[in-house]
């Protein structure tokens, strides 16, 4: 008995997405972006998660499948570490350039004084590398490799007397649907956030402005903010950590409101939710052939921000985020539609 090669590849892509965007915790993502033993621990944990997600390949294809599982875990670790190093260098370069320009603080809905597209490009390159490795590693397994007898017996026992063709169609739809859901809810949110958020970091005694308006802390001796306790900013760019977070929180008396009631924080969450709904609607429209309706979704979102578009800085921020969000939804939906047409034909 042989496996459908297209369905297997689709399942391997889903396994990658689950490992990267569902099972990978914020703590692991932070550790991966760290240094020394901390980074090694985070990378090892992520590698183990990837290995666990592809265990069925080993069970289904035997020794060659176990080889795939091990190679997949190791390649994830190598690619992720390379992305962390390159992102850190890009962020440092952007911060140096912004510092040389002596630019001041910017509101939250702004591309920021140290904005650079490189971290977002590296995020896409990281995912493209993972998906390319899925194809390369799978190519080392014969396209029609024989399944292990024990695996075949188990599948037949689970399916019982159910129609195999119908089960194949249902499983294919679930695999493609779940992949589209993860990409457009989790992965795309991180990508857009990385793309539009300013890169911030703290170097020595100089504290740069973060992603939230009003949370700036100036160096000592520069105005009223000099008496505020310093906030240690660090770069958080990667899965589950698409924007900056403070290592130590500023007291309530300094910030003026808690994160739960901060209008800027609430606005960011609402905007993120709108983006998710926007992408899901676009995916549905593409899959159902209602491509024209995509324009109505974008128009409705734009009308809500129409007056703010007079501000060029905000317009750039808004258009960049919207175009990136819609582009991800359209591209992934087209890929999903092609996969479904191939699997269900």
Secondary structure, DSSP 8 states (H G I E B T S, - for coil): -B--HHHHHHHHHHHHHHHHHTS--HHHHHHHTS-HHHHHHHHHHHHHHHHHHTHHHHHHHTHHHHHHHHHHHHHHHHHHHHHHHHHHHHHHHHHHHHHHHT-----SSS--TT--SHHHHHHHHHHHHHHHHHHHHHHTS-TT-B--HHHHHHHHHHHTTS-HHHHHHHHHHHHHHHHHHHIIIIIHHHHHHHHHS----EETTEE---SSTT-----TTSSGGGGS----EE---BTTB-S-EESS---HHHHSS-TTT-HHHHHHHHHHHHHHHHHHHHHHHHHTT-TTHHHHHHHHHHHHTTGGGGSHHHHHHHHHHHHHHHHHHHHHHHHHHHHHHHH--
